[in-house]
Every structure is written in C-alpha cells, then in structure tokens.
Amino acid sequence: MQTRFVKDLAIALIVILLGYLIIRLVIIDRKVSDIPETSVYSRESVSDTLMTRIRSIESSIQDRKNFVFNSSTDPLRQGNIIKDKADRARELEETIRNTFRLATTALDELGNKIAYIEYQDALHEARVGEIVAGRRIIEINERSIRYTMGGNTYTANLMPRPVLDLDSPNTYKIRDNGNW
C-alpha cells in the first residue's frame, strides 16, 4: 500500500512539473511575439557604404598580414634619413672592410719593396707582380702603389685607417692617429 502512495506522489509531481513548464513556455512565446519586426535602433545602424568600407579595410589588413617582404632590409626603417651612432659605426666598419687600403710600404733585408695592404679584415703582404684580391701590383713607391684590375690601372696612396667621430654628423673622417 505504501508503494502505491509513492507512485501516486511521483506521478503528481511529474504532472505539476509538466504544467509549470507548459505555462512557462506560453509566457515566453507571448514575450517573443511582442518583439517588433524592425528594431527601434535601425536608424542608428551601420549604412551599406560604411559596411563596405569596413570590409575593404579588413581585407587590406589581412593582405598586409599575409604579405612576404623580399627585401633584406626593413622597409619601415628610415636608415638613409636618420642614422644613430650604431648605424654609423656599422657603416664605417663595412666601408673599412671593403676598402683596398695601402697600410704601409717597406723594404725587406734584400732591398725588395713590400706593400702591406689592408682588405677584408686581413693584412696582405705583396711584392711587384703578385695578385692581391684580384689586383695585380705593378709598382710600389714610398707612399703609393699602382695596380691593375679589369684592364684599368689604379693608384692607392698611403693613408691612415678612417676613424669614426661619433660626435660629428658626418659618418667618418680621417684622423692621423699613428696607424700607418
């Protein structure tokens, strides 16, 4: 007899719960049907022309994100216009490294002339007729050498290594610092 009461109680609770859910559904349906088709804020919405512009800007941003630069330098860097001390120091190092510079001339113990040439971070010893970095030495004087390269004749005078003057707006200047 007790199981019958428990069963009746369970069925009654289920019926009450279903009734509550049906009433709730009807109330929600009435609230939804009261919403107008057009919003009261439709006058404040984005126009088609503005939406088109927004989409074109977004696609442009995506294109720029996917673009791959083929240049080895940063296109946004203002290197030729604004150079700080580090840029000027790097530029001077590269200039010195790629300069074919006569460092000094000398005589060996037999009286033969020797030229010491600085190029590509190395000091090359050369005599007349030898080739240094693709340049054939044809004459060595006390303060200069003559060499040929590519069918042309050039003269390299004895000169000190350029020194970076960080306070000057110029990249570098030649100072006599005893580096002959």
Contacts in CASP RR format, 6 or more apart in sequence:
PFRMAT RR
TARGET T0000
AUTHOR 0000-0000-0000
METHOD contacts of the structure
MODEL  1
MQTRFVKDLAIALIVILLGYLIIRLVIIDRKVSDIPETSVYSRESVSDTL
MTRIRSIESSIQDRKNFVFNSSTDPLRQGNIIKDKADRARELEETIRNTF
RLATTALDELGNKIAYIEYQDALHEARVGEIVAGRRIIEINERSIRYTMG
GNTYTANLMPRPVLDLDSPNTYKIRDNGNW
39 45 0 8 1.000
46 54 0 8 1.000
69 75 0 8 1.000
79 87 0 8 1.000
83 91 0 8 1.000
83 171 0 8 1.000
85 166 0 8 1.000
88 164 0 8 1.000
88 166 0 8 1.000
88 171 0 8 1.000
88 172 0 8 1.000
89 164 0 8 1.000
89 166 0 8 1.000
91 171 0 8 1.000
92 162 0 8 1.000
92 164 0 8 1.000
92 171 0 8 1.000
92 172 0 8 1.000
95 162 0 8 1.000
95 171 0 8 1.000
95 172 0 8 1.000
96 161 0 8 1.000
96 162 0 8 1.000
97 120 0 8 1.000
97 121 0 8 1.000
98 119 0 8 1.000
98 120 0 8 1.000
99 118 0 8 1.000
99 119 0 8 1.000
100 117 0 8 1.000
100 119 0 8 1.000
100 133 0 8 1.000
100 135 0 8 1.000
100 156 0 8 1.000
101 117 0 8 1.000
101 118 0 8 1.000
101 119 0 8 1.000
101 156 0 8 1.000
101 159 0 8 1.000
101 161 0 8 1.000
102 115 0 8 1.000
102 116 0 8 1.000
102 117 0 8 1.000
102 144 0 8 1.000
102 145 0 8 1.000
102 156 0 8 1.000
102 157 0 8 1.000
102 158 0 8 1.000
102 159 0 8 1.000
103 116 0 8 1.000
103 117 0 8 1.000
103 118 0 8 1.000
103 123 0 8 1.000
103 158 0 8 1.000
103 161 0 8 1.000
103 180 0 8 1.000
104 115 0 8 1.000
104 116 0 8 1.000
104 158 0 8 1.000
104 180 0 8 1.000
105 113 0 8 1.000
105 114 0 8 1.000
105 115 0 8 1.000
105 116 0 8 1.000
105 140 0 8 1.000
105 141 0 8 1.000
105 142 0 8 1.000
105 143 0 8 1.000
105 145 0 8 1.000
105 158 0 8 1.000
106 113 0 8 1.000
106 114 0 8 1.000
106 116 0 8 1.000
107 113 0 8 1.000
107 114 0 8 1.000
108 114 0 8 1.000
112 127 0 8 1.000
113 127 0 8 1.000
113 128 0 8 1.000
113 140 0 8 1.000
114 125 0 8 1.000
114 126 0 8 1.000
114 127 0 8 1.000
114 140 0 8 1.000
115 125 0 8 1.000
115 126 0 8 1.000
115 127 0 8 1.000
115 137 0 8 1.000
115 140 0 8 1.000
115 145 0 8 1.000
116 123 0 8 1.000
116 124 0 8 1.000
116 125 0 8 1.000
116 126 0 8 1.000
117 123 0 8 1.000
117 124 0 8 1.000
117 126 0 8 1.000
117 132 0 8 1.000
117 133 0 8 1.000
117 145 0 8 1.000
117 156 0 8 1.000
118 124 0 8 1.000
118 161 0 8 1.000
119 132 0 8 1.000
119 133 0 8 1.000
120 133 0 8 1.000
124 132 0 8 1.000
124 133 0 8 1.000
126 132 0 8 1.000
126 137 0 8 1.000
126 140 0 8 1.000
126 145 0 8 1.000
127 137 0 8 1.000
127 140 0 8 1.000
128 137 0 8 1.000
128 138 0 8 1.000
128 139 0 8 1.000
128 140 0 8 1.000
129 136 0 8 1.000
129 137 0 8 1.000
129 138 0 8 1.000
130 136 0 8 1.000
130 137 0 8 1.000
131 137 0 8 1.000
132 147 0 8 1.000
134 149 0 8 1.000
135 147 0 8 1.000
135 148 0 8 1.000
135 149 0 8 1.000
135 154 0 8 1.000
136 147 0 8 1.000
136 148 0 8 1.000
136 149 0 8 1.000
137 145 0 8 1.000
137 146 0 8 1.000
137 147 0 8 1.000
138 146 0 8 1.000
138 147 0 8 1.000
138 148 0 8 1.000
138 153 0 8 1.000
139 145 0 8 1.000
139 146 0 8 1.000
143 157 0 8 1.000
143 158 0 8 1.000
144 155 0 8 1.000
144 156 0 8 1.000
144 157 0 8 1.000
144 158 0 8 1.000
145 155 0 8 1.000
145 156 0 8 1.000
146 153 0 8 1.000
146 154 0 8 1.000
146 155 0 8 1.000
146 156 0 8 1.000
147 153 0 8 1.000
147 154 0 8 1.000
147 156 0 8 1.000
148 154 0 8 1.000
158 180 0 8 1.000
159 174 0 8 1.000
160 174 0 8 1.000
160 175 0 8 1.000
160 176 0 8 1.000
160 177 0 8 1.000
160 178 0 8 1.000
160 179 0 8 1.000
160 180 0 8 1.000
161 177 0 8 1.000
161 179 0 8 1.000
162 172 0 8 1.000
162 173 0 8 1.000
162 174 0 8 1.000
163 172 0 8 1.000
163 173 0 8 1.000
163 174 0 8 1.000
163 175 0 8 1.000
163 177 0 8 1.000
164 171 0 8 1.000
164 172 0 8 1.000
165 172 0 8 1.000
165 173 0 8 1.000
165 175 0 8 1.000
END
